Amino acid sequence: MTLIEVVVALAITGLTVGGIITGYIICSKSTVKDSLLIEANARAMQRLEETRGARWDTSSYPPVDELVATNFPDITVVLGGAATGSNIVSATIKTGITQISTNPPVRRIHVDCIWLFLGTGQITNSIETYRAPDQ
């Protein structure tokens, strides 16, 4: 073997190993991001279920209305339950409740879970539903 053949073989090996390492890094970053996306969606769904559990009864006397935005203030949660140190990703959960119609009474509930991931910018998981009063 000549020196040129050895240098070319080392260059090819270096490029191959570099590609493998880069692929591994990209895959592990995607895995972490996907798990955070799933957890953010679960947190948004949890807040939506809290609004579904709020009492809104227009047929009782006096009428009860716990389904108002002031009962569901913005909260900050930590995503990635076991994350510590610099790996902590915090998210803000915002809940919006708007009246769609008064007869029949229907409200729109919109929940956003807003968080940042490793310089990719702001990511928002949104869930929306409509709700009528308790029957």
N, C-alpha and C positions, 0 to 999 in steps of 0.2 A: 504494500500500500504506500502511496505517496502522501506527502504532507497535505496536498490539495484535497485528496479524497477524504482524509481524516477531518479536515476543516469543514468540508461540505457535509459530511455525515453528522458532525457536531451541530452545525447550523440547522439541519433538518430536525435533529433530535430536540434542539432547543425550541424551535417553533412548535413542534408537536406537544412538548411538555407545557409550553406557555399557553397553547390553545386549550389543553385539558384543564389547567388550573383556572383559566379565565371562565371556562364553561362551568366548573364547579362553583366558583364564586357567584356567577349569575344565577345558577340554580338555587343555591342556598339563600340568596337575597330574595328570590321569587317565592320561595317556600315561606320565609318569615313574613313577607308582605301578604301572602294569601292567608296565612293563619291570623294575622291582624285584621284583615278584611272580614273574615268570618266572625271574629270576636266583636268587631265594631257593629256588624249587622245584628249579632245576638243582643248587644247592649241597646241598640235602637229598638229592637223588637221587645225587649224587656220594658222599655219606657212606654211603648205603644200598649202593651198589656196593662200597665199601670193606669193608663187613661181609660182603657176599656173597663177596668174595675171601679172607676169613679162613679159615684151614684148620681144619676141624672133622671129624676122622676117628676114629670110635669103633671101627672094625674093625682099625686098626693096633696094633702093640705097640711101645712103650706108646701108649695113645690120645693123640691130639693135639687140643687144644681152645684155639684162638686166638679163638673167638667168645665173648668175655666183655666186659662193660661197661667194665672197667678198661683194655682195649686201645683203647677209643674214647672218650677224655675229651671234655668240652665244649670247643669251639673257637670263637674269634671271627674272623669274616671280614668283609671290606668288600664291600658290594654296589655295583654301578654302577662297575665297573672303572676308568673314566677320571675318576671324580668327584674333585674336589679342594676344599680349603678347607672351607666350611661345608656343602657338598653331600654330604659323606661319610655314608653310611648303613651302620652296622655291624650285624651279625647274629650271634646265638649259635646254634650248632648243638649240639643235645643228642641223644644216642643212648641208647635204652633197650633192653636185651636181657633177656627173661624166658623161663623154661622153661615150655612149654605142656604137654608130656607127656614121660615118660621111656621109655615103650615104646609106640609107636616114639618115638625122640627128636625133638622138634620145638621150635623156639624162635621167639618173636615178636620181630621187630626193628622198633622205632618210632623214627623220626627227626623232630625238630622243628627248624625254622629260625625263630627268633624275632627280630623287628626292629620298629623304630618308624618311622612316616612322618608328618612334618609335623603333629604334634599330633593325628593321628587315633587314636592309641593303639597298643597292641601288636598286631602282626599275626603270625600263626603259620602257616607252611606245614608240613603234616605228611604223612609218607609211612610206610606200614606194610607189612610183608610177613612171611611165615613161612618158616622154613628148616629143612631136615633135614641131617644130617651128610653129608660127602663120601662118595661111593660108590666 
